[in-house]
C-alpha cells in the first residue's frame, strides 16, 4: 500500500494537486498547479482531453509528485447534491438499490449517471444522508485524461466532502459553514460536528487572481507572439515560481491585458454575497437545523475585494479565512496567496474518506 495519497482538481483555469503522507496526521509532501489554456476545461469537466493530459504531466514533473494513484474531486454545477433518506441496509445492497430508488430524482436517465451516497445520521430504520449524482460521460472524460498520463484515478469524490474533511481539522465541533469561492464556482458545505449535512454548488464568475493571470498570459509577449497553449504557458513562467503563481503575472515580458470585465468587482460580488446569505438562511430554516457558529472562507475568490467583508456582514456568524497550512503541516515551503486557499479542498480529497 502506498504511503502517500494525492488529491487532484481540474478547474477552468488550472489543474492542481496535493500529495500527503497517510496516517493519523497527514503532512503535505508536494503540491502544485499548472494553468490550462482557454477552452481546455470547465469546472470539473474536460473539453480538450489532450491539453489537460499535457498539464497533468507538467504538474507531476514540476511538483515532483511521486504517487501515480489519485482521488479526483468534482465540483461541477451539473452535479446534483440533495438530502435523501432510505431504509437502513448493508452498504453493498444500498449501492445496488440506489439507482432504482433515486431514478425519479435525477436530471438524466439512471444509466447515464454515476451515483454516490453519503450517510449522515440514522433514526430507527431510516438512514439520512446526501445523494450525489454526476453525469457518467463527464466522469469518464475526466478519467480518460488521466489514463493518457498513466495516472490511475482510484476514486472520484465530491470536492465539497474534501472541504469538509479538511475543515474539520480546524473546526471539528459545532455547526460550521465552509465556503470555497472559486473562479467560476462557489461551494458551500455545512457540517455538524465534522459531518457534512448540506451542500450547495453555486455558479459565480469572479475576477480572481487566476483569471487575471490567464488574461495576462494570453496577452502579447515581447516577441509579439500570443501565448495560447499549456506548453507556451509553462515555458513562459519561471519554473521556480510554480508554488507562487502570484509572481507569474508580468514574467518574461508579458504585457497584461487591460480589457478585463469591468463589472466583476461590483455586481457579481454583491450577487454572490446575496446568494450565499440566501443559502445559509435556507439551511437554517430546515427542520432540526442549529445555528451556524462560524464560517470558514477559502478558495482563491476569497481574496476578491468585497467577498470577505460582504460575507462577514451578512453571515450572522464570525467569518475566518483558512488556507492549506491551517489544515495540514507542509514539508517544505508553504504555498501563499490564492494557491494556499485553493488547495484546502484538494488536500481534503487526499485525506481519504475515512480520515
BALOBA-1460 file (C-alpha; in Angstrom, 3 decimals):
// residues 355
<rec num="1" residu="x" x="0.000" y="0.000" z="0.000"/>
<rec num="2" residu="x" x="1.261" y="3.463" z="-0.918"/>
<rec num="3" residu="x" x="2.425" y="5.637" z="1.963"/>
<rec num="4" residu="x" x="1.122" y="8.765" z="0.238"/>
<rec num="5" residu="x" x="-2.200" y="9.906" z="-1.164"/>
<rec num="6" residu="x" x="-2.904" y="12.502" z="-3.867"/>
<rec num="7" residu="x" x="-5.930" y="14.738" z="-4.345"/>
<rec num="8" residu="x" x="-6.489" y="16.390" z="-7.735"/>
<rec num="9" residu="x" x="-8.873" y="19.033" z="-9.039"/>
<rec num="10" residu="x" x="-9.466" y="20.255" z="-12.587"/>
<rec num="11" residu="x" x="-10.952" y="23.726" z="-12.960"/>
<rec num="12" residu="x" x="-11.429" y="26.014" z="-15.920"/>
<rec num="13" residu="x" x="-8.213" y="27.851" z="-15.095"/>
<rec num="14" residu="x" x="-5.856" y="25.089" z="-13.981"/>
<rec num="15" residu="x" x="-5.131" y="21.608" z="-12.698"/>
<rec num="16" residu="x" x="-3.861" y="21.342" z="-9.128"/>
<rec num="17" residu="x" x="-2.772" y="18.544" z="-6.844"/>
<rec num="18" residu="x" x="-1.653" y="17.865" z="-3.278"/>
<rec num="19" residu="x" x="0.283" y="14.799" z="-2.139"/>
<rec num="20" residu="x" x="0.085" y="13.973" z="1.567"/>
<rec num="21" residu="x" x="1.532" y="11.296" z="3.791"/>
<rec num="22" residu="x" x="-1.011" y="8.780" z="5.003"/>
<rec num="23" residu="x" x="-1.702" y="8.258" z="8.671"/>
<rec num="24" residu="x" x="-3.407" y="9.952" z="11.580"/>
<rec num="25" residu="x" x="-1.787" y="13.357" z="10.936"/>
<rec num="26" residu="x" x="-1.332" y="13.827" z="7.170"/>
<rec num="27" residu="x" x="1.575" y="16.010" z="6.084"/>
<rec num="28" residu="x" x="1.792" y="17.785" z="2.730"/>
<rec num="29" residu="x" x="4.784" y="16.399" z="0.843"/>
<rec num="30" residu="x" x="4.208" y="18.023" z="-2.550"/>
<rec num="31" residu="x" x="1.760" y="20.380" z="-4.222"/>
<rec num="32" residu="x" x="1.453" y="22.348" z="-7.415"/>
<rec num="33" residu="x" x="-0.725" y="23.961" z="-10.031"/>
<rec num="34" residu="x" x="-0.453" y="24.272" z="-13.819"/>
<rec num="35" residu="x" x="-2.502" y="26.744" z="-15.838"/>
<rec num="36" residu="x" x="-4.777" y="25.466" z="-18.603"/>
<rec num="37" residu="x" x="-5.287" y="27.114" z="-21.993"/>
<rec num="38" residu="x" x="-8.726" y="28.574" z="-22.786"/>
<rec num="39" residu="x" x="-11.480" y="26.059" z="-23.506"/>
<rec num="40" residu="x" x="-9.466" y="23.077" z="-22.212"/>
<rec num="41" residu="x" x="-11.832" y="22.504" z="-19.288"/>
<rec num="42" residu="x" x="-14.738" y="23.856" z="-17.350"/>
<rec num="43" residu="x" x="-15.099" y="23.289" z="-13.624"/>
<rec num="44" residu="x" x="-14.601" y="19.527" z="-13.293"/>
<rec num="45" residu="x" x="-15.437" y="18.975" z="-16.965"/>
<rec num="46" residu="x" x="-12.982" y="18.194" z="-19.773"/>
<rec num="47" residu="x" x="-13.256" y="19.936" z="-23.140"/>
<rec num="48" residu="x" x="-9.783" y="19.265" z="-24.583"/>
<rec num="49" residu="x" x="-8.557" y="15.932" z="-23.232"/>
<rec num="50" residu="x" x="-5.097" y="16.266" z="-24.778"/>
<rec num="51" residu="x" x="-4.431" y="19.706" z="-23.281"/>
<rec num="52" residu="x" x="-5.449" y="18.532" z="-19.826"/>
<rec num="53" residu="x" x="-3.211" y="15.454" z="-20.141"/>
<rec num="54" residu="x" x="-0.243" y="17.693" z="-21.041"/>
<rec num="55" residu="x" x="-0.941" y="19.872" z="-17.997"/>
<rec num="56" residu="x" x="-1.122" y="16.810" z="-15.737"/>
<rec num="57" residu="x" x="2.281" y="15.594" z="-16.940"/>
<rec num="58" residu="x" x="3.776" y="19.029" z="-16.297"/>
<rec num="59" residu="x" x="2.165" y="19.149" z="-12.857"/>
<rec num="60" residu="x" x="3.569" y="15.763" z="-11.800"/>
<rec num="61" residu="x" x="7.041" y="16.693" z="-13.073"/>
<rec num="62" residu="x" x="7.152" y="20.244" z="-11.753"/>
<rec num="63" residu="x" x="5.687" y="19.478" z="-8.323"/>
<rec num="64" residu="x" x="7.647" y="16.184" z="-8.020"/>
<rec num="65" residu="x" x="4.581" y="14.180" z="-7.088"/>
<rec num="66" residu="x" x="5.539" y="10.540" z="-6.615"/>
<rec num="67" residu="x" x="2.273" y="8.617" z="-6.439"/>
<rec num="68" residu="x" x="0.539" y="7.687" z="-9.697"/>
<rec num="69" residu="x" x="-2.784" y="6.949" z="-7.999"/>
<rec num="70" residu="x" x="-5.189" y="9.777" z="-7.160"/>
<rec num="71" residu="x" x="-8.538" y="10.810" z="-5.751"/>
<rec num="72" residu="x" x="-10.230" y="13.142" z="-8.215"/>
<rec num="73" residu="x" x="-12.550" y="15.837" z="-6.936"/>
<rec num="74" residu="x" x="-15.561" y="17.064" z="-8.892"/>
<rec num="75" residu="x" x="-17.389" y="20.325" z="-8.262"/>
<rec num="76" residu="x" x="-19.335" y="20.942" z="-11.438"/>
<rec num="77" residu="x" x="-22.545" y="22.924" z="-11.245"/>
<rec num="78" residu="x" x="-24.086" y="19.962" z="-13.132"/>
<rec num="79" residu="x" x="-23.532" y="17.681" z="-10.136"/>
<rec num="80" residu="x" x="-26.716" y="17.028" z="-8.188"/>
<rec num="81" residu="x" x="-26.416" y="17.005" z="-4.388"/>
<rec num="82" residu="x" x="-29.555" y="16.663" z="-2.302"/>
<rec num="83" residu="x" x="-30.707" y="15.276" z="1.009"/>
<rec num="84" residu="x" x="-32.066" y="11.757" z="0.728"/>
<rec num="85" residu="x" x="-33.454" y="9.208" z="3.165"/>
<rec num="86" residu="x" x="-33.723" y="5.463" z="2.689"/>
<rec num="87" residu="x" x="-34.213" y="2.286" z="4.690"/>
<rec num="88" residu="x" x="-31.160" y="1.031" z="6.560"/>
<rec num="89" residu="x" x="-29.401" y="-1.706" z="4.588"/>
<rec num="90" residu="x" x="-25.867" y="-3.034" z="4.109"/>
<rec num="91" residu="x" x="-23.663" y="-0.685" z="2.013"/>
<rec num="92" residu="x" x="-23.338" y="-3.117" z="-0.904"/>
<rec num="93" residu="x" x="-27.107" y="-3.636" z="-1.038"/>
<rec num="94" residu="x" x="-27.666" y="0.131" z="-0.905"/>
<rec num="95" residu="x" x="-25.305" y="0.646" z="-3.838"/>
<rec num="96" residu="x" x="-27.318" y="-1.778" z="-5.937"/>
<rec num="97" residu="x" x="-30.684" y="-0.381" z="-4.824"/>
<rec num="98" residu="x" x="-29.875" y="3.312" z="-5.132"/>
<rec num="99" residu="x" x="-30.249" y="3.600" z="-8.940"/>
<rec num="100" residu="x" x="-33.789" y="2.213" z="-8.740"/>
<rec num="101" residu="x" x="-34.739" y="4.298" z="-5.704"/>
<rec num="102" residu="x" x="-33.372" y="7.615" z="-6.986"/>
<rec num="103" residu="x" x="-34.118" y="7.449" z="-10.710"/>
<rec num="104" residu="x" x="-37.029" y="9.903" z="-10.480"/>
<rec num="105" residu="x" x="-34.777" y="12.499" z="-8.810"/>
<rec num="106" residu="x" x="-32.060" y="12.501" z="-11.474"/>
<rec num="107" residu="x" x="-31.703" y="15.081" z="-14.271"/>
<rec num="108" residu="x" x="-30.518" y="12.331" z="-16.657"/>
<rec num="109" residu="x" x="-31.529" y="8.662" z="-17.142"/>
<rec num="110" residu="x" x="-30.126" y="6.483" z="-14.375"/>
<rec num="111" residu="x" x="-27.929" y="4.554" z="-16.824"/>
<rec num="112" residu="x" x="-26.210" y="7.833" z="-17.701"/>
<rec num="113" residu="x" x="-25.451" y="8.817" z="-14.099"/>
<rec num="114" residu="x" x="-22.809" y="7.978" z="-11.506"/>
<rec num="115" residu="x" x="-24.324" y="7.809" z="-8.021"/>
<rec num="116" residu="x" x="-22.884" y="8.033" z="-4.532"/>
<rec num="117" residu="x" x="-24.474" y="8.246" z="-1.121"/>
<rec num="118" residu="x" x="-23.002" y="9.892" z="1.968"/>
<rec num="119" residu="x" x="-24.882" y="8.736" z="5.099"/>
<rec num="120" residu="x" x="-25.015" y="11.282" z="7.902"/>
<rec num="121" residu="x" x="-27.437" y="10.044" z="10.588"/>
<rec num="122" residu="x" x="-29.663" y="7.087" z="11.402"/>
<rec num="123" residu="x" x="-33.047" y="7.281" z="13.106"/>
<rec num="124" residu="x" x="-34.592" y="3.900" z="13.762"/>
<rec num="125" residu="x" x="-34.715" y="2.010" z="10.485"/>
<rec num="126" residu="x" x="-34.197" y="5.151" z="8.381"/>
<rec num="127" residu="x" x="-30.831" y="6.316" z="7.072"/>
<rec num="128" residu="x" x="-30.422" y="10.005" z="6.255"/>
<rec num="129" residu="x" x="-27.682" y="11.425" z="4.086"/>
<rec num="130" residu="x" x="-26.662" y="13.170" z="0.873"/>
<rec num="131" residu="x" x="-27.292" y="11.753" z="-2.585"/>
<rec num="132" residu="x" x="-24.685" y="12.742" z="-5.185"/>
<rec num="133" residu="x" x="-25.275" y="12.248" z="-8.896"/>
<rec num="134" residu="x" x="-22.902" y="13.147" z="-11.733"/>
<rec num="135" residu="x" x="-23.188" y="12.641" z="-15.479"/>
<rec num="136" residu="x" x="-21.324" y="9.423" z="-16.324"/>
<rec num="137" residu="x" x="-19.921" y="10.806" z="-19.587"/>
<rec num="138" residu="x" x="-18.325" y="13.719" z="-17.716"/>
<rec num="139" residu="x" x="-16.637" y="11.399" z="-15.216"/>
<rec num="140" residu="x" x="-15.436" y="9.100" z="-17.997"/>
<rec num="141" residu="x" x="-13.844" y="12.025" z="-19.862"/>
<rec num="142" residu="x" x="-12.030" y="13.090" z="-16.715"/>
<rec num="143" residu="x" x="-10.660" y="9.603" z="-16.134"/>
<rec num="144" residu="x" x="-9.606" y="9.324" z="-19.796"/>
<rec num="145" residu="x" x="-7.340" y="12.365" z="-19.461"/>
<rec num="146" residu="x" x="-5.559" y="10.711" z="-16.533"/>
<rec num="147" residu="x" x="-5.268" y="7.423" z="-18.400"/>
<rec num="148" residu="x" x="-3.272" y="9.217" z="-21.098"/>
<rec num="149" residu="x" x="-0.667" y="10.104" z="-18.469"/>
<rec num="150" residu="x" x="-0.630" y="6.658" z="-16.833"/>
<rec num="151" residu="x" x="-2.091" y="8.128" z="-13.657"/>
<rec num="152" residu="x" x="-4.796" y="5.962" z="-12.105"/>
<rec num="153" residu="x" x="-7.939" y="7.524" z="-10.682"/>
<rec num="154" residu="x" x="-8.627" y="5.235" z="-7.740"/>
<rec num="155" residu="x" x="-11.736" y="7.126" z="-6.659"/>
<rec num="156" residu="x" x="-13.902" y="10.106" z="-7.611"/>
<rec num="157" residu="x" x="-15.216" y="12.244" z="-4.770"/>
<rec num="158" residu="x" x="-17.288" y="15.376" z="-4.363"/>
<rec num="159" residu="x" x="-14.884" y="18.235" z="-3.670"/>
<rec num="160" residu="x" x="-17.267" y="19.560" z="-1.022"/>
<rec num="161" residu="x" x="-16.641" y="16.411" z="1.021"/>
<rec num="162" residu="x" x="-12.905" y="17.075" z="0.710"/>
<rec num="163" residu="x" x="-13.532" y="20.597" z="2.002"/>
<rec num="164" residu="x" x="-15.387" y="19.173" z="4.992"/>
<rec num="165" residu="x" x="-12.589" y="16.705" z="5.800"/>
<rec num="166" residu="x" x="-10.018" y="19.488" z="5.643"/>
<rec num="167" residu="x" x="-12.118" y="21.972" z="7.607"/>
<rec num="168" residu="x" x="-12.842" y="19.616" z="10.475"/>
<rec num="169" residu="x" x="-9.120" y="19.582" z="11.245"/>
<rec num="170" residu="x" x="-9.518" y="23.159" z="12.435"/>
<rec num="171" residu="x" x="-13.217" y="23.091" z="13.396"/>
<rec num="172" residu="x" x="-14.252" y="19.609" z="14.488"/>
<rec num="173" residu="x" x="-17.164" y="20.604" z="16.705"/>
<rec num="174" residu="x" x="-20.324" y="22.635" z="16.314"/>
<rec num="175" residu="x" x="-22.184" y="23.728" z="13.210"/>
<rec num="176" residu="x" x="-19.756" y="25.193" z="10.689"/>
<rec num="177" residu="x" x="-20.279" y="26.510" z="7.158"/>
<rec num="178" residu="x" x="-17.353" y="26.075" z="4.789"/>
<rec num="179" residu="x" x="-17.450" y="28.381" z="1.763"/>
<rec num="180" residu="x" x="-14.977" y="27.802" z="-1.074"/>
<rec num="181" residu="x" x="-15.124" y="30.680" z="-3.550"/>
<rec num="182" residu="x" x="-13.592" y="29.614" z="-6.854"/>
<rec num="183" residu="x" x="-13.040" y="31.356" z="-10.154"/>
<rec num="184" residu="x" x="-16.390" y="30.286" z="-11.600"/>
<rec num="185" residu="x" x="-17.999" y="28.046" z="-8.979"/>
<rec num="186" residu="x" x="-18.634" y="28.540" z="-5.264"/>
<rec num="187" residu="x" x="-19.171" y="25.559" z="-2.981"/>
<rec num="188" residu="x" x="-20.977" y="25.660" z="0.344"/>
<rec num="189" residu="x" x="-20.869" y="22.732" z="2.744"/>
<rec num="190" residu="x" x="-22.403" y="22.929" z="6.207"/>
<rec num="191" residu="x" x="-21.223" y="20.350" z="8.695"/>
<rec num="192" residu="x" x="-22.252" y="19.491" z="12.219"/>
<rec num="193" residu="x" x="-19.502" y="18.094" z="14.444"/>
<rec num="194" residu="x" x="-17.420" y="17.430" z="11.348"/>
<rec num="195" residu="x" x="-20.141" y="15.590" z="9.385"/>
<rec num="196" residu="x" x="-21.403" y="17.327" z="6.214"/>
<rec num="197" residu="x" x="-25.194" y="17.529" z="6.113"/>
<rec num="198" residu="x" x="-25.867" y="20.216" z="3.498"/>
<rec num="199" residu="x" x="-24.117" y="21.045" z="0.194"/>
<rec num="200" residu="x" x="-24.762" y="23.649" z="-2.479"/>
<rec num="201" residu="x" x="-22.768" y="24.400" z="-5.641"/>
<rec num="202" residu="x" x="-23.314" y="27.917" z="-6.974"/>
<rec num="203" residu="x" x="-22.198" y="29.248" z="-10.386"/>
<rec num="204" residu="x" x="-20.448" y="32.607" z="-9.911"/>
<rec num="205" residu="x" x="-17.842" y="34.152" z="-12.241"/>
<rec num="206" residu="x" x="-15.323" y="36.336" z="-10.402"/>
<rec num="207" residu="x" x="-12.157" y="38.130" z="-11.412"/>
<rec num="208" residu="x" x="-9.812" y="36.119" z="-9.235"/>
<rec num="209" residu="x" x="-6.020" y="36.219" z="-9.393"/>
<rec num="210" residu="x" x="-6.148" y="33.087" z="-11.598"/>
<rec num="211" residu="x" x="-8.474" y="34.793" z="-14.065"/>
<rec num="212" residu="x" x="-6.181" y="37.831" z="-14.174"/>
<rec num="213" residu="x" x="-3.126" y="35.618" z="-14.663"/>
<rec num="214" residu="x" x="-4.735" y="33.860" z="-17.593"/>
<rec num="215" residu="x" x="-5.660" y="37.186" z="-19.154"/>
<rec num="216" residu="x" x="-2.061" y="38.345" z="-18.790"/>
<rec num="217" residu="x" x="-0.576" y="35.120" z="-20.085"/>
<rec num="218" residu="x" x="-2.834" y="35.216" z="-23.132"/>
<rec num="219" residu="x" x="-1.664" y="38.712" z="-23.969"/>
<rec num="220" residu="x" x="1.343" y="39.562" z="-26.092"/>
<rec num="221" residu="x" x="4.954" y="38.725" z="-25.193"/>
<rec num="222" residu="x" x="7.997" y="40.803" z="-26.117"/>
<rec num="223" residu="x" x="8.373" y="38.972" z="-29.450"/>
<rec num="224" residu="x" x="4.777" y="39.725" z="-30.390"/>
<rec num="225" residu="x" x="3.619" y="36.108" z="-30.157"/>
<rec num="226" residu="x" x="0.372" y="35.265" z="-28.316"/>
<rec num="227" residu="x" x="0.580" y="32.565" z="-25.657"/>
<rec num="228" residu="x" x="-2.202" y="30.057" z="-26.176"/>
<rec num="229" residu="x" x="-1.148" y="26.538" z="-25.151"/>
<rec num="230" residu="x" x="-0.210" y="24.712" z="-21.979"/>
<rec num="231" residu="x" x="3.373" y="24.335" z="-23.215"/>
<rec num="232" residu="x" x="3.610" y="28.051" z="-24.032"/>
<rec num="233" residu="x" x="2.410" y="28.947" z="-20.544"/>
<rec num="234" residu="x" x="4.807" y="26.501" z="-18.887"/>
<rec num="235" residu="x" x="7.755" y="27.797" z="-20.931"/>
<rec num="236" residu="x" x="6.886" y="31.421" z="-20.214"/>
<rec num="237" residu="x" x="6.540" y="31.224" z="-16.437"/>
<rec num="238" residu="x" x="9.721" y="30.707" z="-14.435"/>
<rec num="239" residu="x" x="9.529" y="27.125" z="-13.011"/>
<rec num="240" residu="x" x="10.897" y="28.470" z="-9.730"/>
<rec num="241" residu="x" x="7.587" y="30.291" z="-9.345"/>
<rec num="242" residu="x" x="5.476" y="27.186" z="-9.683"/>
<rec num="243" residu="x" x="4.494" y="27.304" z="-5.994"/>
<rec num="244" residu="x" x="3.748" y="31.032" z="-6.015"/>
<rec num="245" residu="x" x="1.566" y="31.820" z="-9.030"/>
<rec num="246" residu="x" x="1.081" y="35.405" z="-7.807"/>
<rec num="247" residu="x" x="4.577" y="36.071" z="-9.151"/>
<rec num="248" residu="x" x="3.718" y="34.743" z="-12.611"/>
<rec num="249" residu="x" x="1.961" y="37.893" z="-13.777"/>
<rec num="250" residu="x" x="4.416" y="40.117" z="-15.560"/>
<rec num="251" residu="x" x="7.010" y="37.357" z="-16.015"/>
<rec num="252" residu="x" x="9.024" y="37.071" z="-19.245"/>
<rec num="253" residu="x" x="7.938" y="40.416" z="-20.613"/>
<rec num="254" residu="x" x="4.229" y="39.609" z="-20.651"/>
<rec num="255" residu="x" x="2.064" y="42.660" z="-21.148"/>
<rec num="256" residu="x" x="-1.135" y="42.286" z="-19.091"/>
<rec num="257" residu="x" x="-4.364" y="42.813" z="-20.986"/>
<rec num="258" residu="x" x="-6.271" y="45.825" z="-19.717"/>
<rec num="259" residu="x" x="-9.713" y="44.979" z="-21.054"/>
<rec num="260" residu="x" x="-10.963" y="42.787" z="-18.197"/>
<rec num="261" residu="x" x="-14.642" y="42.537" z="-17.349"/>
<rec num="262" residu="x" x="-15.343" y="45.876" z="-15.734"/>
<rec num="263" residu="x" x="-18.330" y="44.802" z="-13.649"/>
<rec num="264" residu="x" x="-16.732" y="41.792" z="-11.963"/>
<rec num="265" residu="x" x="-15.680" y="43.679" z="-8.865"/>
<rec num="266" residu="x" x="-19.158" y="45.070" z="-8.253"/>
<rec num="267" residu="x" x="-22.388" y="43.364" z="-9.226"/>
<rec num="268" residu="x" x="-21.050" y="39.750" z="-9.335"/>
<rec num="269" residu="x" x="-19.630" y="40.105" z="-5.824"/>
<rec num="270" residu="x" x="-22.872" y="41.572" z="-4.470"/>
<rec num="271" residu="x" x="-24.900" y="38.884" z="-6.226"/>
<rec num="272" residu="x" x="-22.730" y="36.122" z="-4.793"/>
<rec num="273" residu="x" x="-22.932" y="37.503" z="-1.259"/>
<rec num="274" residu="x" x="-26.722" y="37.669" z="-1.584"/>
<rec num="275" residu="x" x="-26.866" y="34.063" z="-2.828"/>
<rec num="276" residu="x" x="-24.611" y="32.898" z="-0.007"/>
<rec num="277" residu="x" x="-26.824" y="34.627" z="2.548"/>
<rec num="278" residu="x" x="-29.886" y="33.024" z="0.955"/>
<rec num="279" residu="x" x="-28.196" y="29.586" z="1.011"/>
<rec num="280" residu="x" x="-27.308" y="29.885" z="4.698"/>
<rec num="281" residu="x" x="-30.847" y="31.076" z="5.514"/>
<rec num="282" residu="x" x="-32.334" y="28.135" z="3.606"/>
<rec num="283" residu="x" x="-30.260" y="25.740" z="5.699"/>
<rec num="284" residu="x" x="-31.263" y="27.430" z="8.947"/>
<rec num="285" residu="x" x="-34.959" y="27.160" z="8.058"/>
<rec num="286" residu="x" x="-34.725" y="23.370" z="7.692"/>
<rec num="287" residu="x" x="-36.257" y="21.210" z="10.458"/>
<rec num="288" residu="x" x="-33.685" y="20.394" z="13.111"/>
<rec num="289" residu="x" x="-31.115" y="22.925" z="11.906"/>
<rec num="290" residu="x" x="-28.858" y="24.520" z="14.508"/>
<rec num="291" residu="x" x="-27.337" y="27.991" z="14.429"/>
<rec num="292" residu="x" x="-24.148" y="28.327" z="12.398"/>
<rec num="293" residu="x" x="-21.350" y="29.098" z="14.838"/>
<rec num="294" residu="x" x="-18.682" y="30.099" z="12.343"/>
<rec num="295" residu="x" x="-17.999" y="30.383" z="8.616"/>
<rec num="296" residu="x" x="-14.697" y="29.160" z="7.202"/>
<rec num="297" residu="x" x="-13.890" y="31.003" z="3.977"/>
<rec num="298" residu="x" x="-11.388" y="29.667" z="1.467"/>
<rec num="299" residu="x" x="-10.676" y="29.416" z="-2.264"/>
<rec num="300" residu="x" x="-8.939" y="31.952" z="-4.497"/>
<rec num="301" residu="x" x="-12.118" y="34.001" z="-4.727"/>
<rec num="302" residu="x" x="-11.896" y="34.737" z="-1.005"/>
<rec num="303" residu="x" x="-9.247" y="37.330" z="-1.892"/>
<rec num="304" residu="x" x="-11.543" y="39.195" z="-4.303"/>
<rec num="305" residu="x" x="-12.409" y="42.611" z="-2.914"/>
<rec num="306" residu="x" x="-15.725" y="42.610" z="-1.086"/>
<rec num="307" residu="x" x="-16.084" y="38.856" z="-0.603"/>
<rec num="308" residu="x" x="-14.723" y="38.611" z="2.955"/>
<rec num="309" residu="x" x="-16.232" y="41.845" z="4.232"/>
<rec num="310" residu="x" x="-19.562" y="41.243" z="2.493"/>
<rec num="311" residu="x" x="-19.913" y="37.737" z="3.875"/>
<rec num="312" residu="x" x="-18.884" y="38.870" z="7.344"/>
<rec num="313" residu="x" x="-21.653" y="41.491" z="7.271"/>
<rec num="314" residu="x" x="-24.356" y="39.096" z="6.052"/>
<rec num="315" residu="x" x="-23.499" y="35.713" z="7.564"/>
<rec num="316" residu="x" x="-24.634" y="36.356" z="11.170"/>
<rec num="317" residu="x" x="-21.581" y="34.370" z="12.316"/>
<rec num="318" residu="x" x="-17.830" y="35.002" z="12.592"/>
<rec num="319" residu="x" x="-16.009" y="34.522" z="9.273"/>
<rec num="320" residu="x" x="-12.463" y="33.130" z="9.262"/>
<rec num="321" residu="x" x="-10.243" y="32.661" z="6.218"/>
<rec num="322" residu="x" x="-8.348" y="29.358" z="6.126"/>
<rec num="323" residu="x" x="-5.539" y="28.124" z="3.886"/>
<rec num="324" residu="x" x="-3.561" y="24.918" z="3.418"/>
<rec num="325" residu="x" x="-1.351" y="25.400" z="6.486"/>
<rec num="326" residu="x" x="-4.458" y="25.597" z="8.697"/>
<rec num="327" residu="x" x="-5.392" y="22.013" z="7.823"/>
<rec num="328" residu="x" x="-2.027" y="20.265" z="7.398"/>
<rec num="329" residu="x" x="1.669" y="20.738" z="8.040"/>
<rec num="330" residu="x" x="3.706" y="21.376" z="4.876"/>
<rec num="331" residu="x" x="7.070" y="19.673" z="4.465"/>
<rec num="332" residu="x" x="8.871" y="22.452" z="2.588"/>
<rec num="333" residu="x" x="7.907" y="25.994" z="1.635"/>
<rec num="334" residu="x" x="4.181" y="26.531" z="2.109"/>
<rec num="335" residu="x" x="2.058" y="27.992" z="-0.699"/>
<rec num="336" residu="x" x="0.942" y="31.587" z="-0.461"/>
<rec num="337" residu="x" x="-1.782" y="33.755" z="-1.943"/>
<rec num="338" residu="x" x="-4.756" y="32.245" z="-3.737"/>
<rec num="339" residu="x" x="-2.998" y="28.905" z="-4.235"/>
<rec num="340" residu="x" x="-2.811" y="28.387" z="-0.473"/>
<rec num="341" residu="x" x="-6.585" y="28.803" z="-0.234"/>
<rec num="342" residu="x" x="-7.398" y="26.819" z="-3.378"/>
<rec num="343" residu="x" x="-5.501" y="23.790" z="-2.084"/>
<rec num="344" residu="x" x="-7.612" y="23.341" z="1.064"/>
<rec num="345" residu="x" x="-10.232" y="21.193" z="-0.653"/>
<rec num="346" residu="x" x="-7.600" y="19.465" z="-2.798"/>
<rec num="347" residu="x" x="-5.771" y="18.379" z="0.355"/>
<rec num="348" residu="x" x="-9.058" y="17.185" z="1.865"/>
<rec num="349" residu="x" x="-9.525" y="14.901" z="-1.126"/>
<rec num="350" residu="x" x="-6.119" y="13.398" z="-0.394"/>
<rec num="351" residu="x" x="-7.001" y="12.839" z="3.267"/>
<rec num="352" residu="x" x="-9.297" y="9.995" z="2.254"/>
<rec num="353" residu="x" x="-12.894" y="9.133" z="3.066"/>
<rec num="354" residu="x" x="-12.043" y="7.522" z="6.401"/>
<rec num="355" residu="x" x="-9.757" y="10.234" z="7.731"/>
